[in-house]
Structures are given as C-alpha cells and as structure tokens.
Amino acid sequence: MYNDVVMDHFQHPRNVGDMADATSVAEVGSQECGDTMKVFIKIKDDVIDDIKFQTYGCAAAIASSSIATEMVKGKTVTEAKKLTKNDVVTELGGLPDQKIHCSLLAVDGILGAIEAYEKNK
Ligand code: FES
C-alpha cells in the first residue's frame, strides 16, 4: 500500500518530540478522521530553526508529518508558508488516494504554528 519512502518516514519519523522553548505551538485535527497533530516550532531571525511534532494518526499522517517537518526546517517563514499537501505527497513519492487527506494534517499543523507565531510577534 505504501512506497519505501513513506514506510521509512513512518518507521523512523524525523523530528518527533516535544520542545520546551518553542516560539510557537499549534494543535490541529483532521476533519475527515479525527486524527491530531501537535507542532512546535522555534524561529530565529525569521527562519525555522527547529521543529518537532507529535502525531496521533495513521502511517500516512506520521510519514507526512515527518517529511513535511524536514521540508520546512531551515526555511524562512515566508518560504515555509508556501508548503502545500501536493508538495508533501510529491516528496513522499505518492500516497494512496484515500490517504491524501492525511498529508493535509501535516500542512495544517505547520501552517497553524506559523500563523500563531505571526499573530504574536
Ligand atoms: Fe487519519 Fe490518516 S486516517 S490522518
């Protein structure tokens, strides 16, 4: 069902965890399935210096969260805000049709944390 890239990120997710000194945190839920993702970001000089996540969801949601956090780490806030679910699915080498919505959870979480940062700065 899943390709090797998806399986690798599911079995060895990058950037999983918690962050005591996060600049911003967001928690989002999928309207389709109720799974949730919490994202912590640390921003320095308008760059995403560090990012961690906790996802309570399916394999596709965990793989999407892992690869999406890798994609935005080190990017400016402006660049990171351009992330879309299509970018995440492409970077993963594809997801089964019924799992495309899972990639949105990762994007919503990251964009939510950036939005919270911008509101409070
Ligand atoms: Fe819920 Fe994948 S089924 S995020």
Backbone and ligand atoms as CSV (ligand in chain L), in Angstrom:
chain,resi,resn,atom,element,x,y,z
A,1,MET,N,N,0.829,-1.222,0.000
A,1,MET,CA,C,0.000,0.000,0.000
A,1,MET,C,C,0.861,1.269,0.000
A,2,TYR,N,N,1.961,1.247,0.783
A,2,TYR,CA,C,2.832,2.424,0.857
A,2,TYR,C,C,4.184,2.151,0.199
A,3,ASN,N,N,4.768,3.198,-0.404
A,3,ASN,CA,C,6.092,3.038,-1.007
A,3,ASN,C,C,7.194,3.065,0.069
A,4,ASP,N,N,8.441,2.855,-0.362
A,4,ASP,CA,C,9.557,2.759,0.594
A,4,ASP,C,C,9.814,4.066,1.341
A,5,VAL,N,N,9.615,5.199,0.662
A,5,VAL,CA,C,9.859,6.494,1.314
A,5,VAL,C,C,8.853,6.672,2.452
A,6,VAL,N,N,7.594,6.388,2.161
A,6,VAL,CA,C,6.542,6.523,3.173
A,6,VAL,C,C,6.843,5.579,4.347
A,7,MET,N,N,7.190,4.350,4.035
A,7,MET,CA,C,7.465,3.378,5.094
A,7,MET,C,C,8.656,3.803,5.950
A,8,ASP,N,N,9.683,4.354,5.293
A,8,ASP,CA,C,10.856,4.807,6.040
A,8,ASP,C,C,10.478,5.923,7.014
A,9,HIS,N,N,9.712,6.901,6.541
A,9,HIS,CA,C,9.331,8.020,7.427
A,9,HIS,C,C,8.333,7.577,8.496
A,10,PHE,N,N,7.530,6.563,8.176
A,10,PHE,CA,C,6.604,6.044,9.182
A,10,PHE,C,C,7.367,5.279,10.275
A,11,GLN,N,N,8.309,4.467,9.841
A,11,GLN,CA,C,9.018,3.623,10.817
A,11,GLN,C,C,10.138,4.361,11.544
A,12,HIS,N,N,10.681,5.393,10.894
A,12,HIS,CA,C,11.762,6.180,11.510
A,12,HIS,C,C,11.435,7.667,11.377
A,13,PRO,N,N,10.367,8.114,12.000
A,13,PRO,CA,C,9.965,9.504,11.799
A,13,PRO,C,C,11.015,10.493,12.327
A,14,ARG,N,N,11.271,11.516,11.514
A,14,ARG,CA,C,12.200,12.579,11.910
A,14,ARG,C,C,11.431,13.659,12.670
A,15,ASN,N,N,12.123,14.277,13.604
A,15,ASN,CA,C,11.594,15.451,14.323
A,15,ASN,C,C,10.388,15.145,15.230
A,16,VAL,N,N,10.313,13.922,15.723
A,16,VAL,CA,C,9.237,13.606,16.668
A,16,VAL,C,C,9.647,14.118,18.043
A,17,GLY,N,N,8.701,14.666,18.774
A,17,GLY,CA,C,9.000,15.026,20.151
A,17,GLY,C,C,8.314,16.284,20.602
A,18,ASP,N,N,8.911,16.849,21.593
A,18,ASP,CA,C,8.359,17.945,22.350
A,18,ASP,C,C,9.402,19.061,22.310
A,19,MET,N,N,9.032,20.282,22.633
A,19,MET,CA,C,10.015,21.365,22.647
A,19,MET,C,C,9.651,22.334,23.768
A,20,ALA,N,N,10.507,22.398,24.774
A,20,ALA,CA,C,10.199,23.221,25.940
A,20,ALA,C,C,10.251,24.711,25.601
A,21,ASP,N,N,11.136,25.091,24.681
A,21,ASP,CA,C,11.328,26.526,24.398
A,21,ASP,C,C,10.824,26.913,23.009
A,22,ALA,N,N,9.723,26.314,22.624
A,22,ALA,CA,C,9.165,26.616,21.296
A,22,ALA,C,C,8.737,28.078,21.210
A,23,THR,N,N,8.916,28.654,20.038
A,23,THR,CA,C,8.414,30.007,19.776
A,23,THR,C,C,6.895,29.955,19.631
A,24,SER,N,N,6.430,28.845,19.086
A,24,SER,CA,C,5.016,28.751,18.764
A,24,SER,C,C,4.576,27.283,18.700
A,25,VAL,N,N,3.331,27.046,19.058
A,25,VAL,CA,C,2.791,25.682,19.071
A,25,VAL,C,C,1.401,25.714,18.431
A,26,ALA,N,N,1.066,24.655,17.707
A,26,ALA,CA,C,-0.300,24.551,17.183
A,26,ALA,C,C,-0.752,23.107,17.277
A,27,GLU,N,N,-2.036,22.925,17.495
A,27,GLU,CA,C,-2.605,21.578,17.505
A,27,GLU,C,C,-3.778,21.584,16.538
A,28,VAL,N,N,-3.766,20.632,15.615
A,28,VAL,CA,C,-4.835,20.585,14.617
A,28,VAL,C,C,-5.412,19.175,14.546
A,29,GLY,N,N,-6.629,19.081,14.030
A,29,GLY,CA,C,-7.273,17.788,13.867
A,29,GLY,C,C,-7.787,17.633,12.446
A,30,SER,N,N,-7.831,16.408,11.981
A,30,SER,CA,C,-8.357,16.148,10.646
A,30,SER,C,C,-9.880,16.092,10.705
A,31,GLN,N,N,-10.507,16.821,9.795
A,31,GLN,CA,C,-11.972,16.779,9.754
A,31,GLN,C,C,-12.451,15.446,9.205
A,32,GLU,N,N,-11.597,14.774,8.461
A,32,GLU,CA,C,-12.002,13.503,7.836
A,32,GLU,C,C,-12.009,12.343,8.822
A,33,CYS,N,N,-11.006,12.299,9.716
A,33,CYS,CA,C,-10.867,11.092,10.537
A,33,CYS,C,C,-10.691,11.368,12.024
A,34,GLY,N,N,-10.482,12.627,12.408
A,34,GLY,CA,C,-10.336,12.955,13.832
A,34,GLY,C,C,-8.931,12.787,14.369
A,35,ASP,N,N,-7.983,12.369,13.524
A,35,ASP,CA,C,-6.599,12.256,13.980
A,35,ASP,C,C,-6.033,13.653,14.246
A,36,THR,N,N,-5.007,13.716,15.114
A,36,THR,CA,C,-4.493,15.028,15.512
A,36,THR,C,C,-2.979,15.120,15.368
A,37,MET,N,N,-2.519,16.362,15.259
A,37,MET,CA,C,-1.083,16.643,15.176
A,37,MET,C,C,-0.794,17.893,15.997
A,38,LYS,N,N,0.295,17.824,16.754
A,38,LYS,CA,C,0.764,18.989,17.509
A,38,LYS,C,C,2.129,19.353,16.962
A,39,VAL,N,N,2.346,20.620,16.678
A,39,VAL,CA,C,3.605,21.080,16.084
A,39,VAL,C,C,4.227,22.160,16.960
A,40,PHE,N,N,5.526,22.024,17.186
A,40,PHE,CA,C,6.299,23.018,17.944
A,40,PHE,C,C,7.337,23.593,16.976
A,41,ILE,N,N,7.434,24.912,16.893
A,41,ILE,CA,C,8.491,25.487,16.057
A,41,ILE,C,C,9.307,26.503,16.843
A,42,LYS,N,N,10.576,26.541,16.509
A,42,LYS,CA,C,11.460,27.558,17.081
A,42,LYS,C,C,11.921,28.419,15.911
A,43,ILE,N,N,11.660,29.703,16.022
A,43,ILE,CA,C,12.010,30.609,14.927
A,43,ILE,C,C,13.086,31.575,15.399
A,44,LYS,N,N,14.148,31.666,14.601
A,44,LYS,CA,C,15.239,32.596,14.886
A,44,LYS,C,C,15.479,33.405,13.633
A,45,ASP,N,N,15.475,34.729,13.748
A,45,ASP,CA,C,15.709,35.617,12.598
A,45,ASP,C,C,14.817,35.239,11.415
A,46,ASP,N,N,13.570,34.935,11.715
A,46,ASP,CA,C,12.574,34.613,10.696
A,46,ASP,C,C,12.836,33.300,9.951
A,47,VAL,N,N,13.687,32.460,10.530
A,47,VAL,CA,C,13.973,31.154,9.927
A,47,VAL,C,C,13.496,30.071,10.892
A,48,ILE,N,N,12.941,28.979,10.359
A,48,ILE,CA,C,12.527,27.850,11.197
A,48,ILE,C,C,13.781,27.086,11.596
A,49,ASP,N,N,14.218,27.394,12.799
A,49,ASP,CA,C,15.482,26.863,13.302
A,49,ASP,C,C,15.315,25.421,13.785
A,50,ASP,N,N,14.141,25.130,14.342
A,50,ASP,CA,C,13.878,23.763,14.809
A,50,ASP,C,C,12.376,23.519,14.777
A,51,ILE,N,N,12.025,22.249,14.642
A,51,ILE,CA,C,10.605,21.883,14.566
A,51,ILE,C,C,10.438,20.471,15.111
A,52,LYS,N,N,9.406,20.275,15.896
A,52,LYS,CA,C,9.101,18.940,16.430
A,52,LYS,C,C,7.600,18.702,16.259
A,53,PHE,N,N,7.230,17.421,16.218
A,53,PHE,CA,C,5.799,17.136,16.107
A,53,PHE,C,C,5.437,15.894,16.897
A,54,GLN,N,N,4.144,15.842,17.226
A,54,GLN,CA,C,3.537,14.642,17.808
A,54,GLN,C,C,2.258,14.413,17.017
A,55,THR,N,N,2.190,13.297,16.338
A,55,THR,CA,C,1.005,12.991,15.528
A,55,THR,C,C,0.342,11.716,16.030
A,56,TYR,N,N,-0.952,11.836,16.292
A,56,TYR,CA,C,-1.736,10.665,16.674
A,56,TYR,C,C,-2.593,10.336,15.462
A,57,GLY,N,N,-2.049,9.516,14.594
A,57,GLY,CA,C,-2.765,9.233,13.367
A,57,GLY,C,C,-2.214,8.015,12.673
A,58,CYS,N,N,-2.595,7.857,11.427
A,58,CYS,CA,C,-2.224,6.672,10.662
A,58,CYS,C,C,-0.784,6.776,10.146
A,59,ALA,N,N,-0.330,5.737,9.485
A,59,ALA,CA,C,1.034,5.700,8.940
A,59,ALA,C,C,1.266,6.856,7.967
A,60,ALA,N,N,0.286,7.162,7.141
A,60,ALA,CA,C,0.448,8.250,6.163
A,60,ALA,C,C,0.555,9.601,6.859
A,61,ALA,N,N,-0.173,9.768,7.951
A,61,ALA,CA,C,-0.117,11.027,8.692
A,61,ALA,C,C,1.254,11.190,9.351
A,62,ILE,N,N,1.781,10.114,9.894
A,62,ILE,CA,C,3.091,10.180,10.554
A,62,ILE,C,C,4.185,10.410,9.512
A,63,ALA,N,N,4.125,9.705,8.400
A,63,ALA,CA,C,5.123,9.901,7.338
A,63,ALA,C,C,5.034,11.313,6.769
A,64,SER,N,N,3.819,11.816,6.578
A,64,SER,CA,C,3.648,13.183,6.056
A,64,SER,C,C,4.190,14.209,7.041
A,65,SER,N,N,3.934,13.997,8.315
A,65,SER,CA,C,4.421,14.925,9.335
A,65,SER,C,C,5.942,14.933,9.345
A,66,SER,N,N,6.526,13.739,9.273
A,66,SER,CA,C,7.979,13.616,9.300
A,66,SER,C,C,8.615,14.335,8.117
A,67,ILE,N,N,8.140,14.055,6.923
A,67,ILE,CA,C,8.785,14.641,5.737
A,67,ILE,C,C,8.467,16.133,5.638
A,68,ALA,N,N,7.292,16.538,6.046
A,68,ALA,CA,C,6.930,17.961,5.967
A,68,ALA,C,C,7.784,18.786,6.935
A,69,THR,N,N,8.058,18.237,8.111
A,69,THR,CA,C,8.903,18.986,9.043
A,69,THR,C,C,10.321,19.095,8.490
A,70,GLU,N,N,10.791,18.047,7.820
A,70,GLU,CA,C,12.110,18.118,7.185
A,70,GLU,C,C,12.117,19.171,6.071
A,71,MET,N,N,11.015,19.277,5.360
A,71,MET,CA,C,10.952,20.208,4.221
A,71,MET,C,C,10.999,21.670,4.658
A,72,VAL,N,N,10.460,21.976,5.831
A,72,VAL,CA,C,10.419,23.397,6.237
A,72,VAL,C,C,11.561,23.792,7.168
A,73,LYS,N,N,12.233,22.803,7.731
A,73,LYS,CA,C,13.327,23.113,8.656
A,73,LYS,C,C,14.427,23.863,7.906
A,74,GLY,N,N,14.843,25.009,8.465
A,74,GLY,CA,C,15.894,25.796,7.823
A,74,GLY,C,C,15.364,26.788,6.797
A,75,LYS,N,N,14.065,26.744,6.550
A,75,LYS,CA,C,13.494,27.694,5.582
A,75,LYS,C,C,13.032,28.956,6.298
A,76,THR,N,N,12.914,30.036,5.535
A,76,THR,CA,C,12.331,31.242,6.122
A,76,THR,C,C,10.836,31.001,6.315
A,77,VAL,N,N,10.251,31.818,7.158
A,77,VAL,CA,C,8.811,31.708,7.404
A,77,VAL,C,C,8.047,31.913,6.089
A,78,THR,N,N,8.485,32.858,5.292
A,78,THR,CA,C,7.812,33.136,4.011
A,78,THR,C,C,7.857,31.911,3.096
A,79,GLU,N,N,9.013,31.258,3.027
A,79,GLU,CA,C,9.130,30.056,2.180
A,79,GLU,C,C,8.264,28.924,2.742
A,80,ALA,N,N,8.341,28.729,4.046
A,80,ALA,CA,C,7.626,27.626,4.687
A,80,ALA,C,C,6.116,27.753,4.497
A,81,LYS,N,N,5.626,28.988,4.440
A,81,LYS,CA,C,4.183,29.201,4.290
A,81,LYS,C,C,3.657,28.748,2.934
A,82,LYS,N,N,4.565,28.511,1.994
A,82,LYS,CA,C,4.128,28.067,0.656
A,82,LYS,C,C,3.887,26.561,0.596
A,83,LEU,N,N,4.193,25.851,1.685
A,83,LEU,CA,C,4.043,24.382,1.695
A,83,LEU,C,C,2.586,23.978,1.412
A,84,THR,N,N,2.416,23.015,0.523
A,84,THR,CA,C,1.078,22.506,0.226
A,84,THR,C,C,1.061,20.985,0.403
A,85,LYS,N,N,-0.150,20.440,0.454
A,85,LYS,CA,C,-0.226,18.981,0.595
A,85,LYS,C,C,0.309,18.292,-0.661
A,86,ASN,N,N,0.199,18.933,-1.793
A,86,ASN,CA,C,0.762,18.337,-3.016
A,86,ASN,C,C,2.283,18.228,-2.913
A,87,ASP,N,N,2.921,19.245,-2.324
A,87,ASP,CA,C,4.379,19.196,-2.139
A,87,ASP,C,C,4.741,18.001,-1.267
A,88,VAL,N,N,3.975,17.802,-0.207
A,88,VAL,CA,C,4.268,16.715,0.729
A,88,VAL,C,C,4.062,15.358,0.051
A,89,VAL,N,N,2.965,15.221,-0.670
A,89,VAL,CA,C,2.671,13.953,-1.356
A,89,VAL,C,C,3.747,13.667,-2.406
A,90,THR,N,N,4.162,14.700,-3.140
A,90,THR,CA,C,5.207,14.523,-4.158
A,90,THR,C,C,6.517,14.091,-3.514
A,91,GLU,N,N,6.879,14.763,-2.425
A,91,GLU,CA,C,8.136,14.437,-1.739
A,91,GLU,C,C,8.108,12.998,-1.203
A,92,LEU,N,N,6.932,12.542,-0.831
A,92,LEU,CA,C,6.797,11.158,-0.346
A,92,LEU,C,C,6.783,10.144,-1.495
A,93,GLY,N,N,6.717,10.646,-2.717
A,93,GLY,CA,C,6.651,9.730,-3.862
A,93,GLY,C,C,5.258,9.181,-4.078
A,94,GLY,N,N,4.264,9.857,-3.493
A,94,GLY,CA,C,2.869,9.462,-3.692
A,94,GLY,C,C,2.272,8.788,-2.470
A,95,LEU,N,N,0.947,8.938,-2.367
A,95,LEU,CA,C,0.162,8.263,-1.313
A,95,LEU,C,C,-1.065,7.665,-1.994
A,96,PRO,N,N,-1.617,6.601,-1.441
A,96,PRO,CA,C,-2.877,6.081,-1.987
A,96,PRO,C,C,-3.959,7.173,-1.920
A,97,ASP,N,N,-4.858,7.186,-2.892
A,97,ASP,CA,C,-5.880,8.237,-2.969
A,97,ASP,C,C,-6.619,8.466,-1.657
A,98,GLN,N,N,-6.975,7.384,-1.006
A,98,GLN,CA,C,-7.770,7.540,0.228
A,98,GLN,C,C,-6.935,8.057,1.390
A,99,LYS,N,N,-5.631,8.231,1.169
A,99,LYS,CA,C,-4.736,8.718,2.231
A,99,LYS,C,C,-4.210,10.122,1.953
A,100,ILE,N,N,-4.654,10.727,0.869
A,100,ILE,CA,C,-4.171,12.077,0.527
A,100,ILE,C,C,-4.522,13.064,1.651
A,101,HIS,N,N,-5.704,12.905,2.237
A,101,HIS,CA,C,-6.119,13.862,3.273
A,101,HIS,C,C,-5.174,13.857,4.470
A,102,CYS,N,N,-4.467,12.748,4.681
A,102,CYS,CA,C,-3.562,12.644,5.824
A,102,CYS,C,C,-2.404,13.632,5.700
A,103,SER,N,N,-2.013,13.932,4.458
A,103,SER,CA,C,-0.913,14.875,4.253
A,103,SER,C,C,-1.347,16.295,4.625
A,104,LEU,N,N,-2.646,16.543,4.534
A,104,LEU,CA,C,-3.161,17.867,4.880
A,104,LEU,C,C,-3.000,18.149,6.373
A,105,LEU,N,N,-3.102,17.107,7.177
A,105,LEU,CA,C,-2.944,17.276,8.621
A,105,LEU,C,C,-1.564,17.891,8.922
A,106,ALA,N,N,-0.533,17.376,8.265
A,106,ALA,CA,C,0.826,17.873,8.485
A,106,ALA,C,C,0.954,19.326,8.045
A,107,VAL,N,N,0.377,19.634,6.899
A,107,VAL,CA,C,0.460,21.007,6.384
A,107,VAL,C,C,-0.311,21.955,7.300
A,108,ASP,N,N,-1.500,21.548,7.710
A,108,ASP,CA,C,-2.302,22.391,8.605
A,108,ASP,C,C,-1.576,22.650,9.920
A,109,GLY,N,N,-0.915,21.623,10.437
A,109,GLY,CA,C,-0.191,21.769,11.709
A,109,GLY,C,C,0.944,22.772,11.589
A,110,ILE,N,N,1.728,22.633,10.540
A,110,ILE,CA,C,2.878,23.531,10.348
A,110,ILE,C,C,2.399,24.962,10.082
A,111,LEU,N,N,1.431,25.101,9.204
A,111,LEU,CA,C,0.937,26.451,8.906
A,111,LEU,C,C,0.245,27.066,10.124
A,112,GLY,N,N,-0.383,26.225,10.927
A,112,GLY,CA,C,-1.023,26.712,12.160
A,112,GLY,C,C,-0.003,27.259,13.138
A,113,ALA,N,N,1.122,26.586,13.258
A,113,ALA,CA,C,2.172,27.055,14.178
A,113,ALA,C,C,2.778,28.359,13.655
A,114,ILE,N,N,2.935,28.464,12.340
A,114,ILE,CA,C,3.476,29.703,11.758
A,114,ILE,C,C,2.481,30.855,11.957
A,115,GLU,N,N,1.210,30.543,11.757
A,115,GLU,CA,C,0.178,31.572,11.940
A,115,GLU,C,C,0.176,32.087,13.384
A,116,ALA,N,N,0.300,31.161,14.330
A,116,ALA,CA,C,0.322,31.557,15.744
A,116,ALA,C,C,1.547,32.431,16.021
A,117,TYR,N,N,2.663,32.100,15.406
A,117,TYR,CA,C,3.886,32.910,15.569
A,117,TYR,C,C,3.651,34.321,15.028
A,118,GLU,N,N,3.067,34.414,13.851
A,118,GLU,CA,C,2.888,35.727,13.229
A,118,GLU,C,C,1.891,36.588,14.003
A,119,LYS,N,N,0.895,35.947,14.607
A,119,LYS,CA,C,-0.077,36.707,15.405
A,119,LYS,C,C,0.570,37.303,16.650
A,120,ASN,N,N,1.535,36.581,17.199
A,120,ASN,CA,C,2.116,37.000,18.481
A,120,ASN,C,C,3.398,37.807,18.357
A,121,LYS,N,N,3.901,37.995,17.148
A,121,LYS,CA,C,5.202,38.683,17.072
A,121,LYS,C,C,5.052,40.195,17.099
L,1,FES,FE1,FE,-6.430,9.986,9.880
L,1,FES,FE2,FE,-4.676,9.300,8.052
L,1,FES,S1,S,-6.547,8.296,8.528
L,1,FES,S2,S,-4.690,11.083,9.261
